[in-house]
């Protein structure tokens, strides 16, 4: 989960030049908010390490989850 996601997504949207799609949004987000992306990956890593042997991880990988959040947000 990204803190202040709505505000960050609005900022990214305003700074995209050209066609707006999931890939361009994802790339611009990584460019503008590298710290938020780093924290997102760290949270996934911490959860992944804390799982017990034999249990499945219910979280998707960080790239997949961010792309899904972008896709849902762009459809609004």
CNS distance restraints for C-alpha pairs under 8 A (distance, minus, plus):
assign (resid   1 and name CA) (resid  40 and name CA) 6.50 0.50 0.50
assign (resid   2 and name CA) (resid  36 and name CA) 6.56 0.50 0.50
assign (resid   2 and name CA) (resid  37 and name CA) 7.96 0.50 0.50
assign (resid   2 and name CA) (resid  40 and name CA) 6.43 0.50 0.50
assign (resid   3 and name CA) (resid  36 and name CA) 7.61 0.50 0.50
assign (resid   4 and name CA) (resid   8 and name CA) 6.34 0.50 0.50
assign (resid   5 and name CA) (resid   9 and name CA) 5.96 0.50 0.50
assign (resid   6 and name CA) (resid  10 and name CA) 6.20 0.50 0.50
assign (resid   7 and name CA) (resid  11 and name CA) 6.23 0.50 0.50
assign (resid   8 and name CA) (resid  12 and name CA) 6.18 0.50 0.50
assign (resid   9 and name CA) (resid  13 and name CA) 6.09 0.50 0.50
assign (resid   9 and name CA) (resid  29 and name CA) 7.64 0.50 0.50
assign (resid   9 and name CA) (resid  70 and name CA) 7.91 0.50 0.50
assign (resid  10 and name CA) (resid  14 and name CA) 6.31 0.50 0.50
assign (resid  11 and name CA) (resid  15 and name CA) 6.51 0.50 0.50
assign (resid  12 and name CA) (resid  16 and name CA) 6.39 0.50 0.50
assign (resid  12 and name CA) (resid  25 and name CA) 6.94 0.50 0.50
assign (resid  12 and name CA) (resid  28 and name CA) 6.39 0.50 0.50
assign (resid  12 and name CA) (resid  29 and name CA) 5.99 0.50 0.50
assign (resid  12 and name CA) (resid  32 and name CA) 7.33 0.50 0.50
assign (resid  13 and name CA) (resid  20 and name CA) 7.91 0.50 0.50
assign (resid  13 and name CA) (resid  25 and name CA) 7.07 0.50 0.50
assign (resid  15 and name CA) (resid  28 and name CA) 7.95 0.50 0.50
assign (resid  16 and name CA) (resid  20 and name CA) 6.88 0.50 0.50
assign (resid  16 and name CA) (resid  24 and name CA) 7.44 0.50 0.50
assign (resid  16 and name CA) (resid  25 and name CA) 7.15 0.50 0.50
assign (resid  16 and name CA) (resid  28 and name CA) 6.89 0.50 0.50
assign (resid  19 and name CA) (resid  24 and name CA) 7.73 0.50 0.50
assign (resid  20 and name CA) (resid  24 and name CA) 6.19 0.50 0.50
assign (resid  20 and name CA) (resid  25 and name CA) 6.66 0.50 0.50
assign (resid  21 and name CA) (resid  25 and name CA) 6.08 0.50 0.50
assign (resid  22 and name CA) (resid  26 and name CA) 6.04 0.50 0.50
assign (resid  22 and name CA) (resid  67 and name CA) 6.94 0.50 0.50
assign (resid  22 and name CA) (resid  70 and name CA) 6.57 0.50 0.50
assign (resid  22 and name CA) (resid  71 and name CA) 6.24 0.50 0.50
assign (resid  22 and name CA) (resid  74 and name CA) 7.96 0.50 0.50
assign (resid  23 and name CA) (resid  27 and name CA) 6.16 0.50 0.50
assign (resid  24 and name CA) (resid  28 and name CA) 6.11 0.50 0.50
assign (resid  25 and name CA) (resid  29 and name CA) 6.04 0.50 0.50
assign (resid  25 and name CA) (resid  70 and name CA) 7.44 0.50 0.50
assign (resid  26 and name CA) (resid  30 and name CA) 6.34 0.50 0.50
assign (resid  26 and name CA) (resid  66 and name CA) 7.82 0.50 0.50
assign (resid  26 and name CA) (resid  67 and name CA) 6.79 0.50 0.50
assign (resid  26 and name CA) (resid  70 and name CA) 7.39 0.50 0.50
assign (resid  27 and name CA) (resid  31 and name CA) 6.28 0.50 0.50
assign (resid  28 and name CA) (resid  32 and name CA) 6.07 0.50 0.50
assign (resid  29 and name CA) (resid  33 and name CA) 5.67 0.50 0.50
assign (resid  29 and name CA) (resid  34 and name CA) 7.71 0.50 0.50
assign (resid  30 and name CA) (resid  34 and name CA) 5.28 0.50 0.50
assign (resid  30 and name CA) (resid  37 and name CA) 6.51 0.50 0.50
assign (resid  33 and name CA) (resid  37 and name CA) 6.39 0.50 0.50
assign (resid  34 and name CA) (resid  38 and name CA) 6.08 0.50 0.50
assign (resid  35 and name CA) (resid  39 and name CA) 6.20 0.50 0.50
assign (resid  36 and name CA) (resid  40 and name CA) 6.15 0.50 0.50
assign (resid  37 and name CA) (resid  41 and name CA) 6.30 0.50 0.50
assign (resid  38 and name CA) (resid  42 and name CA) 6.16 0.50 0.50
assign (resid  39 and name CA) (resid  43 and name CA) 6.15 0.50 0.50
assign (resid  40 and name CA) (resid  44 and name CA) 6.52 0.50 0.50
assign (resid  40 and name CA) (resid  62 and name CA) 6.68 0.50 0.50
assign (resid  41 and name CA) (resid  45 and name CA) 6.19 0.50 0.50
assign (resid  41 and name CA) (resid  62 and name CA) 5.71 0.50 0.50
assign (resid  42 and name CA) (resid  46 and name CA) 6.09 0.50 0.50
assign (resid  43 and name CA) (resid  47 and name CA) 6.21 0.50 0.50
assign (resid  44 and name CA) (resid  48 and name CA) 6.02 0.50 0.50
assign (resid  44 and name CA) (resid  59 and name CA) 7.68 0.50 0.50
assign (resid  44 and name CA) (resid  61 and name CA) 7.25 0.50 0.50
assign (resid  44 and name CA) (resid  62 and name CA) 6.61 0.50 0.50
assign (resid  45 and name CA) (resid  49 and name CA) 6.18 0.50 0.50
assign (resid  46 and name CA) (resid  50 and name CA) 6.18 0.50 0.50
assign (resid  47 and name CA) (resid  51 and name CA) 6.51 0.50 0.50
assign (resid  48 and name CA) (resid  57 and name CA) 6.85 0.50 0.50
assign (resid  51 and name CA) (resid  55 and name CA) 6.59 0.50 0.50
assign (resid  51 and name CA) (resid  56 and name CA) 7.86 0.50 0.50
assign (resid  51 and name CA) (resid  57 and name CA) 7.22 0.50 0.50
assign (resid  60 and name CA) (resid  64 and name CA) 6.06 0.50 0.50
assign (resid  60 and name CA) (resid  65 and name CA) 5.76 0.50 0.50
assign (resid  61 and name CA) (resid  65 and name CA) 6.20 0.50 0.50
assign (resid  62 and name CA) (resid  66 and name CA) 6.09 0.50 0.50
assign (resid  63 and name CA) (resid  67 and name CA) 6.13 0.50 0.50
assign (resid  64 and name CA) (resid  68 and name CA) 6.14 0.50 0.50
assign (resid  65 and name CA) (resid  69 and name CA) 6.22 0.50 0.50
assign (resid  66 and name CA) (resid  70 and name CA) 6.15 0.50 0.50
assign (resid  67 and name CA) (resid  71 and name CA) 6.06 0.50 0.50
assign (resid  68 and name CA) (resid  72 and name CA) 6.17 0.50 0.50
assign (resid  69 and name CA) (resid  73 and name CA) 6.06 0.50 0.50
assign (resid  70 and name CA) (resid  74 and name CA) 6.01 0.50 0.50
assign (resid  71 and name CA) (resid  75 and name CA) 6.36 0.50 0.50
assign (resid  72 and name CA) (resid  76 and name CA) 6.85 0.50 0.50
